[in-house]
Amino acid sequence: MKPAVTIVDEPLAETVLVVPGMHCAGCIARIERGLEALSAVARARVNLSARQVRVAHHPALAVPDLVSALEAIGFASQPRAGEPGPQASAVKPLLAPLAVAGFAAMNVMLMSVSIWSGADGATRALFHWVSALIGVPAIAYAGRPFFTSAWAVLRRWQSNMDVPISIGIVLATALSLYETATGGRTAWFDGTLMLLLFLLAGRTLDAMMRDRARAGVDGLLRQAAPGAMVLTGAGALEWTAARDLSPGMLMRVAVGERLAADGRIVTGETSLDQSLLTGESAPVAAAAGDSVHAGTLNLDAPVDVRVTAAGQDTSLAEIARLMDAVGQSRSAYVRIADRASRLYAPAVHTLALASFLGWMLTGAGFHQSAVIAIAVLIITCPCAIGLAVPVAQVVACGALMRAGVMVKDGSALERLARIDRALIDKTGSLTLGRPTPEPAALAALTAEEAAVALALASHSSHPLSRALTHALAAVQAMPAAVEDVAEIPGFGLRGCWRGIAVALRRPQHAATSAVALDIAGRPARLIAFTDRLRPDCADALGELAGMGVPCSILSGDNARAVAEVARATGLTGQASASPRDKADAIARLQNGGYTVLMVGDGLNDGPALAAADASIAPGSASDVGRQAADIVFLGDSLIALPRAIRAARRTMRVVRQNFALAIGYNVLAVPLAILGYVTPLIAAVAMATSSILVIANSLRLGRAAR
């Protein structure tokens, strides 16, 4: 019964409920329909991978009312405690039932072969009893995922897709026991176990993909520092967990530590690796008065930071919330499952009951009529339809993996196949994200200058120093005998060479991706760094355009740097985009009817990677970038982008063929079962055959990445 609450023009409240019992797209439809039927609910969006539902509702609607509404449609739930956190695996609960069904099916099939070969009398009865001893416990255990789901809705006088499956399994097992006990010629333990095996295999494959889809937010949360050293009023240092930090506290952040909260530097100068937040590989100098953010890495020197935001108020937590909120109802198969869940169960029940009654009216008797009804229930099992998508996805993902493209969320192939617009981050995506000295700048150095620069740079772990060291070593430069080398935070390196002061420092009036070499008595040498475009960049962008996927740049970098790459690639671009700006840009394109691909590599790209219809990150991306993306390409070449889209389009063609095979099977097999030409065993074999055809067709995708 709907709570007596009417929605008025007040800010909506938002509640996230954890619903562990969700396992299929049909569950999504029932939950969203059930909650949106409440007058006080504006919208309900299910995240199947996280097994959560996010409900926007009138503040007067209490959370217990939402829990009761879900309970009424067969789903236990509870409010999520706190912010997004790691979720339990959806695969693990299915592994044991799958293993039991597979082991029991193999053993019972061995005995069935003997019966089919002509075993009779006491031998046949013995094999039937042994099959029952193996099969009945195995069926009871392996069928629990379907039985519990079916019982949860049946006790509320409702139905779902697991109800006819459970009825068919139970009736086939009961009739097999009856045949065994009365000395009948036929039992169907083998067919029932095969049915369970294929159903569990399809559900396990789907759960594997959903676990991978959830990894984005979990990976982001692991980037947060667990705590910080806090200066007390007495001047002592005390370790404080991140959850206990509060504004006003003074953190001391050592070299190599990540910040546990947002804040402002009080004392000290250092360089920060902000690649998780900005996507930029070049370190950023920071000194007293500068704002810093949780998740950034301190590179050069200790600093004291006054906390301004902690816990769920930090920039890192905000990005986690964005990623968690946008990952809702992303697959078109939700709509298909919505219709199927409404029609499948009543249609199968009606067919089976009509078959039973029809044969009873013709005088066939209870036993024969029941066998035919059971055959109808089994033969209409949607096993082949259930395998049509996950098997094709797994085969295509394997082919792409061998080609250096890792697909983390198989359903992304569906979305990737429809892509007609791509947004690409600059640093680390269009470019390699590895600054290298410009060849002209190195060529301008004398041998002595190169030797001094190498000696100084080799004393630092700064990314620009490391890049300069590798570049000079590659041209066989030898380090000079520089003494008293010291690294000064915010400045660079100083030393003494032949009694002369030398320095490798940050330029005062140049881009951050440059260093200046000072040798007393000589003009300063500016060594600029560039971030080269990825190999095959022009070819990849040309292929994407030819496939009907125009690209543009969406970057958090400054306008000058973006303009340089835009000129080199011929693309248009948006610069200085924040994480929310990127997510908003994607939303505008989606509202305009585009299906959007986002290619990015940093934490600042996380919300955009999650909001896009499909997302790709390079293997060199930050941990969070790789976790948030649907697909990761492991090499340097950008040709992985058109390769992935081509494979996705081939995969969806095969998926459509699989659906045609599965539907064609039902069109042919169901009438035969109704007419009494199919026993439960033949029904199970036919169902398995349709599944094998779907699997065989999917195996053609083994070369999908070519």
Buried (B, 14 or more C-beta within 10 A) or exposed (E): EEBEBEBEEEEBBEBBBBBBBBBBBBBBBBBBBBBBEBBBBBBBBBBBBBBBBBBEBBEBBBBEBBBEBBBEBBBEBEEBEEBBEEBEBBBEBBEEBBEBBBBBBEBBBEBBEEBEEEBEEEEBBEBBBBBBEBBBEBBBBBBBBBBEBBBBBBEEEBBBBBBBBBBBBBBBBEBBBEBBEEEBEBBBBBBBBBBBBBBBBBBBBBBBBBBBBBBBBBBBBEBBBEBBBBBEEEEEEEEBEBBEBBEEBBBBBEBEBBBBBBBBBBEBBBBBBBBBBBBBBBBBBBEEEBEBBBBBBBBBBBBBBBBBBBBBBBBBBBBBBBBBBBBBBBBEBBEBBBEBBBEBBEBBBEBBEEBBEBBBEEEBEEEBBBBBBBBBBBBBBBBBBBBBBBBBBBBBBBBBBEBBBBBBBBBBBBBBBBBBBBBBBBBBBBBBBBBBBBEEBBEEBEEEBBBBBBBBBBBBEBBBBBBBBEBBBEEEBEBBEBEEBEBEBBBBBBBBBEEBEBBBBBBEEEEBBBBBBBBEEEEEBBBBBBBBBBBBBEEBBEBBBEBEBBBBBBBBBEEEBBBBBBEBBEBEBBBEBBBBBBBBBBBEBBEEEBBBBBBBBBBBBBBBBBBBBBBBBBBBBBEBBBBBBBBBBBBBBBBBBBBBBBBBBBBBBBBEBBBEBBBEBBEEBBEBBBEBEBBBBBBBBBBBBBBEBBBEBBEBBEBBBE
